[in-house]
């Protein structure tokens, strides 16, 4: 009984490793010819780190990132709106990590090849559709050389991202990706440690903000660490929707003037941006929640199911959790459509709500209240908004996103087979 997995990103590779762990044969069909460590920084929440540890990666994440210790919202004046500990410092049983996305993908990829063999990932194989029969599903695959092949399996799990061909067949009338007006520019620059040396900071307002966090330890020779950063501006959506391309390299002059005076005694934003060897632009997009993720023997996971705005640092984390929940359902129901249906029943309602919650700015929405009350400029945040109001706002988001401390710490393992 073979599971076909469309896409060799974080969701797809975690799915493959989970299938191997529970004894289910699987093959990954990946569109690119050669996997490479592309991308910049992402955050892995404790709920996802727990799952990676259960897959045998405890100790490996330090080699591709840094254990996060603090998360802070900062007003336009450079003063804190809110700061809180993260990961084990906050009381979780598992840490939170800031890592390089491409290095995480390659860590998972190497593990798939080592544990499952070289044939477990077929590159230059892009799933473009599927056909179903009573006892199997057939994936139609573009082999990137002008030809197509068909590959049989028992189930097709689509982890093929924002532009999922499987989702398009499942929902042929879906609207294009939703753009709310935000455009992001991303880069990574070696720089001195800021705050704790393991802090995530978001500076500014809902309309204009700057995100910063390190993704490496401090280099002993230079005293610097690799700093991931994101500059964001909001535009008028009536001017049309940009292409949802996540990898357009641009010159910093395209946006840096808007941040020219964002130089605080603890963070020089213009200098950090100018020090990046390359900068990428992409619109911040998601998709309207789908009313179903399952079509017979096909099922969506990760971004294919619920791509969301990256305001809660939970896109990659949820992709990992998806794969693990799917593995648990395969154990419970076998390699059958019933497992897919149980997966959907468990997650679709909560994650559809999370997509919309993130579209409404997620945990950084508190900055909107600060803007309304003082224009984002203040000396003491307690004069602007009561601490209890912020605490309640943050607690509600954590509960909705699945990483409330007490609930996660008390939860049993998603999959009880712990040996990879």
C-alpha positions as CSV (number, residue, x, y, z in Angstrom):
1,X,0.0,0.0,0.0
2,X,1.8,3.1,-1.3
3,X,1.2,6.7,-0.4
4,X,2.0,9.2,-3.1
5,X,3.1,12.6,-1.8
6,X,3.0,15.5,-4.1
7,X,5.7,18.0,-3.2
8,X,9.1,17.8,-1.4
9,X,8.8,20.8,0.8
10,X,8.6,20.7,4.6
11,X,5.1,19.2,4.7
12,X,5.8,16.6,2.0
13,X,9.2,15.4,3.5
14,X,7.7,15.3,7.0
15,X,4.9,13.2,5.6
16,X,7.3,10.8,4.0
17,X,9.3,10.4,7.2
18,X,6.1,9.9,9.2
19,X,5.0,7.2,6.7
20,X,8.4,5.5,7.1
21,X,8.1,5.6,10.9
22,X,4.7,3.9,10.9
23,X,5.7,1.3,8.3
24,X,3.7,2.7,5.3
25,X,5.5,2.8,2.0
26,X,5.6,6.2,0.4
27,X,7.2,8.1,-2.5
28,X,7.7,11.9,-2.8
29,X,7.0,13.4,-6.2
30,X,8.9,16.7,-6.3
31,X,8.7,19.2,-9.2
32,X,12.3,20.7,-9.2
33,X,15.2,18.8,-10.7
34,X,17.5,19.3,-7.8
35,X,16.6,20.3,-4.2
36,X,18.6,23.2,-2.8
37,X,18.5,25.1,0.5
38,X,16.5,28.1,-0.8
39,X,14.7,30.7,1.3
40,X,15.4,32.6,4.4
41,X,14.2,32.4,8.0
42,X,11.1,30.7,9.5
43,X,10.1,29.9,13.1
44,X,9.2,26.5,14.4
45,X,6.8,26.6,17.3
46,X,7.1,24.1,20.2
47,X,4.2,22.0,18.8
48,X,6.2,21.4,15.6
49,X,9.5,20.9,17.4
50,X,7.9,18.2,19.5
51,X,7.0,16.4,16.3
52,X,10.5,16.7,14.9
53,X,12.0,15.4,18.1
54,X,9.6,12.4,17.9
55,X,10.9,11.8,14.3
56,X,14.5,11.7,15.7
57,X,15.7,15.2,15.1
58,X,16.4,16.3,18.7
59,X,19.9,17.9,18.6
60,X,19.8,18.6,14.8
61,X,18.0,21.9,14.9
62,X,20.8,23.7,16.6
63,X,22.9,23.1,13.5
64,X,20.5,25.0,11.2
65,X,19.1,27.7,13.5
66,X,18.9,29.0,17.1
67,X,16.6,28.4,20.0
68,X,14.3,31.4,20.3
69,X,14.0,33.1,23.7
70,X,11.9,36.2,23.3
71,X,9.1,37.6,21.1
72,X,8.5,41.3,21.1
73,X,6.2,43.9,19.5
74,X,7.8,47.3,19.3
75,X,6.1,50.6,18.6
76,X,7.3,53.1,16.0
77,X,9.2,55.0,18.7
78,X,11.3,51.9,19.4
79,X,9.7,51.2,22.7
80,X,8.1,47.8,23.6
81,X,4.4,47.2,23.2
82,X,4.7,43.7,24.4
83,X,7.5,41.2,25.2
84,X,7.3,37.7,26.3
85,X,9.6,34.7,26.7
86,X,9.3,31.9,24.1
87,X,10.0,28.2,24.0
88,X,11.4,26.6,27.1
89,X,11.9,30.0,28.7
90,X,8.2,30.4,28.6
91,X,7.5,27.0,30.2
92,X,7.0,24.8,27.2
93,X,8.5,21.3,27.4
94,X,10.0,21.9,23.9
95,X,11.9,24.9,22.5
96,X,10.9,27.2,19.7
97,X,13.5,27.5,16.9
98,X,14.3,30.2,14.4
99,X,15.9,28.3,11.4
100,X,16.8,28.7,7.8
101,X,13.9,27.3,5.8
102,X,16.1,25.8,3.1
103,X,18.4,24.2,5.6
104,X,15.4,22.6,7.4
105,X,14.2,21.2,4.1
106,X,17.6,19.8,3.3
107,X,17.8,18.2,6.8
108,X,14.5,16.5,6.2
109,X,15.5,15.5,2.6
110,X,18.8,13.9,3.7
111,X,16.9,11.9,6.4
112,X,14.4,10.7,3.8
113,X,17.2,9.4,1.6
114,X,19.0,7.8,4.5
115,X,16.0,6.1,6.0
116,X,14.0,5.3,2.9
117,X,16.5,5.0,0.1
118,X,17.4,7.1,-3.0
119,X,14.2,6.2,-4.8
120,X,12.0,7.7,-2.1
121,X,12.1,11.1,-3.7
122,X,11.6,11.4,-7.5
123,X,12.7,14.9,-8.6
124,X,11.6,16.5,-11.8
125,X,8.2,14.9,-11.1
126,X,5.4,17.5,-10.8
127,X,1.9,16.1,-10.1
128,X,-0.5,17.9,-12.4
129,X,-3.6,15.9,-11.8
130,X,-5.1,12.6,-10.7
131,X,-7.6,9.9,-11.7
132,X,-9.5,7.7,-9.2
133,X,-10.6,4.1,-9.2
134,X,-12.3,2.0,-6.5
135,X,-9.1,0.6,-5.2
136,X,-6.4,3.1,-6.2
137,X,-5.5,6.6,-7.3
138,X,-3.4,7.4,-10.3
139,X,-1.3,10.6,-10.3
140,X,-0.5,12.3,-13.6
141,X,3.0,13.6,-13.5
142,X,4.9,16.1,-15.7
143,X,8.5,14.8,-15.9
144,X,9.9,18.2,-16.9
145,X,11.2,16.8,-20.2
146,X,8.1,17.3,-22.2
147,X,6.5,14.0,-21.2
148,X,4.1,12.7,-18.7
149,X,3.8,9.5,-16.7
150,X,1.1,8.0,-14.5
151,X,2.0,6.6,-11.1
152,X,-0.4,4.4,-9.1
153,X,-0.9,4.6,-5.4
154,X,-3.4,3.9,-2.6
155,X,-3.6,7.5,-1.5
156,X,-2.4,10.9,-2.9
157,X,-1.4,13.4,-0.2
158,X,-0.9,16.8,-1.8
159,X,1.8,18.9,-0.2
160,X,2.3,21.0,-3.3
161,X,1.9,24.4,-1.8
162,X,0.2,27.6,-2.7
163,X,-0.2,26.8,-6.4
164,X,-1.3,23.2,-5.8
165,X,-2.4,21.4,-8.9
166,X,-4.2,18.9,-6.8
167,X,-6.2,21.6,-5.0
168,X,-7.0,23.2,-8.4
169,X,-8.5,19.9,-9.7
170,X,-10.4,19.5,-6.4
171,X,-11.6,23.1,-6.5
172,X,-11.6,24.2,-10.1
173,X,-13.6,27.3,-9.4
174,X,-11.5,28.6,-6.5
175,X,-10.6,32.3,-6.7
176,X,-6.9,33.3,-7.1
177,X,-4.7,33.8,-4.1
178,X,-6.0,36.6,-1.8
179,X,-3.8,39.7,-1.5
180,X,-4.6,42.1,1.3
181,X,-2.2,44.9,0.1
182,X,0.9,43.9,1.9
183,X,4.2,43.4,0.1
184,X,7.2,41.9,1.8
185,X,10.9,42.2,1.2
186,X,13.1,39.6,2.8
187,X,16.8,39.2,3.4
188,X,19.5,37.9,5.8
189,X,22.4,39.9,7.0
190,X,25.3,39.1,9.4
191,X,25.0,41.5,12.3
192,X,25.6,41.9,16.0
193,X,23.3,40.2,18.5
194,X,20.2,42.2,19.4
195,X,18.3,42.1,22.8
196,X,18.7,38.5,24.1
197,X,20.6,37.4,21.0
198,X,17.6,35.1,20.3
199,X,14.8,37.6,20.0
200,X,12.0,37.9,17.5
201,X,11.1,41.6,17.2
202,X,8.4,43.2,15.1
203,X,8.7,47.0,14.9
204,X,6.2,49.5,13.6
205,X,2.5,49.3,12.8
206,X,0.0,47.3,10.8
207,X,0.6,49.4,7.7
208,X,4.4,49.5,7.9
209,X,6.5,47.1,9.9
210,X,9.9,45.4,10.2
211,X,10.5,41.9,11.5
212,X,13.8,40.7,12.7
213,X,15.2,37.5,14.3
214,X,18.5,35.7,14.2
215,X,18.8,32.3,12.5
216,X,22.3,31.3,13.7
217,X,24.5,31.4,16.8
218,X,27.1,34.2,17.2
219,X,30.2,33.4,15.2
220,X,33.1,33.3,17.6
221,X,35.5,34.8,15.0
222,X,33.4,37.7,13.9
223,X,31.0,38.3,16.8
224,X,28.2,38.3,14.3
225,X,25.1,36.2,13.7
226,X,22.9,35.8,10.7
227,X,19.9,38.1,11.1
228,X,16.8,37.3,9.1
229,X,14.7,40.3,8.4
230,X,11.4,41.3,6.6
231,X,10.3,44.8,5.6
232,X,6.6,45.2,4.9
233,X,4.5,48.0,3.4
234,X,0.8,48.1,2.7
235,X,-0.6,49.3,-0.7
236,X,-4.0,50.1,-2.1
237,X,-5.5,46.9,-3.4
238,X,-7.6,48.8,-6.0
239,X,-4.4,49.1,-8.1
240,X,-4.5,45.4,-8.9
241,X,-3.1,42.2,-7.4
242,X,0.6,41.5,-8.0
243,X,1.9,38.2,-9.1
244,X,2.1,35.8,-6.2
245,X,5.8,35.0,-6.9
246,X,7.7,34.3,-3.7
247,X,11.2,34.6,-5.2
248,X,11.7,37.9,-7.1
249,X,15.1,39.4,-6.4
250,X,15.0,43.2,-6.2
251,X,17.2,46.2,-5.3
252,X,16.8,47.6,-1.8
253,X,16.2,51.1,-3.3
254,X,12.7,49.9,-4.2
255,X,11.6,50.2,-0.5
256,X,14.4,51.4,1.7
257,X,13.5,55.1,1.6
258,X,10.3,54.3,3.6
259,X,12.5,53.0,6.5
260,X,15.3,55.5,6.2
261,X,14.8,56.9,9.7
262,X,14.2,53.6,11.4
263,X,17.4,53.7,13.4
264,X,17.1,53.0,17.1
265,X,19.9,52.7,19.6
266,X,19.4,48.9,19.6
267,X,18.6,48.3,15.9
268,X,19.9,50.1,12.8
269,X,17.3,48.9,10.2
270,X,18.7,50.7,7.1
271,X,22.2,49.3,7.8
272,X,20.8,45.8,8.3
273,X,18.9,46.0,5.0
274,X,21.8,47.4,3.0
275,X,24.1,44.7,4.3
276,X,22.1,41.8,2.8
277,X,23.8,40.1,-0.2
278,X,20.3,39.6,-1.8
279,X,16.8,40.7,-1.2
280,X,13.6,39.0,-2.4
281,X,10.1,40.5,-2.9
282,X,6.8,38.8,-2.7
283,X,3.2,39.7,-1.9
284,X,1.7,38.4,1.3
285,X,-1.1,36.1,0.1
286,X,-3.3,33.4,1.3
287,X,-6.3,31.5,-0.1
288,X,-9.9,31.6,1.1
289,X,-10.5,28.5,3.2
290,X,-11.7,25.5,1.2
291,X,-14.9,23.6,2.3
292,X,-13.1,20.3,1.9
293,X,-9.6,19.0,1.7
294,X,-10.5,15.4,0.6
295,X,-11.6,14.0,-2.7
296,X,-11.9,10.2,-2.4
297,X,-8.3,9.0,-2.1
298,X,-6.7,12.5,-2.5
299,X,-6.1,14.9,0.4
300,X,-4.5,18.3,0.8
301,X,-2.0,19.2,3.6
302,X,0.2,22.1,4.5
303,X,0.0,25.2,2.3
304,X,-2.0,23.3,-0.3
305,X,-4.8,23.0,2.3
306,X,-4.5,26.2,4.3
307,X,-1.8,28.6,3.1
308,X,-2.0,31.6,5.6
309,X,-0.4,35.0,6.2
310,X,2.9,34.6,8.0
311,X,1.9,36.8,10.9
312,X,1.7,34.0,13.6
313,X,4.9,32.1,12.7
314,X,2.9,29.0,12.2
315,X,2.8,28.1,8.5
316,X,5.7,25.7,8.5
317,X,4.8,24.5,12.0
318,X,1.3,23.6,11.0
319,X,2.7,21.8,7.9
320,X,4.7,19.5,10.2
321,X,1.8,19.0,12.6
322,X,-0.5,18.2,9.6
323,X,1.9,15.4,8.5
324,X,2.0,13.9,12.0
325,X,-1.8,14.0,12.4
326,X,-2.2,12.3,9.1
327,X,0.2,9.6,10.2
328,X,-1.8,9.0,13.3
329,X,-5.0,8.7,11.2
330,X,-3.2,6.2,8.9
331,X,-2.4,4.1,12.0
332,X,-6.0,4.3,13.2
333,X,-7.8,3.7,9.9
334,X,-5.2,2.1,7.6
335,X,-4.1,3.4,4.2
336,X,-7.7,4.1,3.2
337,X,-9.9,7.1,2.4
338,X,-11.3,6.9,5.9
339,X,-8.0,8.1,7.3
340,X,-8.1,11.2,5.0
341,X,-11.7,11.9,6.1
342,X,-10.7,11.7,9.8
343,X,-7.8,14.0,9.2
344,X,-10.0,16.6,7.6
345,X,-12.7,16.3,10.3
346,X,-10.1,16.9,13.0
347,X,-8.4,20.0,11.5
348,X,-10.4,21.8,8.8
349,X,-12.6,23.9,11.0
350,X,-9.9,25.2,13.3
351,X,-7.4,25.8,10.6
352,X,-9.9,27.6,8.3
353,X,-10.6,29.9,11.3
354,X,-6.8,30.4,11.8
355,X,-6.4,31.4,8.1
356,X,-9.0,34.1,8.6
357,X,-7.5,35.1,12.0
358,X,-4.1,35.6,10.5
359,X,-5.7,37.6,7.7
360,X,-6.9,39.8,10.5
361,X,-3.2,40.3,11.6
362,X,-3.1,37.4,14.0
363,X,-1.0,38.1,17.2
364,X,0.3,41.4,15.8
365,X,-3.2,42.8,15.6
366,X,-2.6,44.5,19.0
367,X,-0.5,47.1,17.1
368,X,-3.8,48.2,15.5
369,X,-5.2,49.1,18.9
370,X,-2.0,51.0,19.7
371,X,-2.2,52.9,16.5
372,X,-5.8,53.9,17.2
373,X,-4.9,55.2,20.7
374,X,-1.6,57.0,20.2
375,X,-0.4,56.7,16.6
376,X,2.1,54.1,17.6
377,X,4.4,56.6,19.4
378,X,4.6,56.4,23.2
379,X,7.0,56.4,26.1
380,X,5.2,53.9,28.4
381,X,2.8,51.4,26.9
382,X,0.9,51.1,30.1
383,X,-0.3,54.6,29.5
384,X,-1.8,53.4,26.2
385,X,-3.3,50.0,26.7
386,X,-3.7,47.9,29.9
387,X,-1.4,44.9,30.2
388,X,-4.3,42.6,31.0
389,X,-5.9,43.5,27.6
390,X,-2.8,42.5,25.8
391,X,-2.4,39.3,27.8
392,X,-5.9,38.2,27.0
393,X,-5.4,39.0,23.3
394,X,-2.2,36.9,23.1
395,X,-3.7,34.0,25.1
396,X,-6.6,33.8,22.7
397,X,-4.4,33.6,19.7
398,X,-2.1,30.9,21.2
399,X,-5.1,28.8,22.0
400,X,-6.5,29.1,18.5
401,X,-3.1,28.3,16.9
402,X,-2.6,25.2,19.0
403,X,0.3,26.2,21.1
404,X,-1.2,27.2,24.4
405,X,1.4,26.1,27.0
406,X,-0.6,24.0,29.4
407,X,-2.6,22.2,26.6
408,X,0.5,21.4,24.6
409,X,2.6,20.3,27.6
410,X,-0.2,17.9,28.7
411,X,-1.0,16.5,25.3
412,X,0.1,12.9,24.6
413,X,2.3,12.2,21.6
414,X,0.6,12.5,18.2
415,X,2.1,9.2,17.2
416,X,3.2,6.7,19.9
417,X,5.8,5.0,17.8
418,X,8.8,7.1,18.7
419,X,11.6,5.3,17.0
420,X,12.4,6.8,13.5
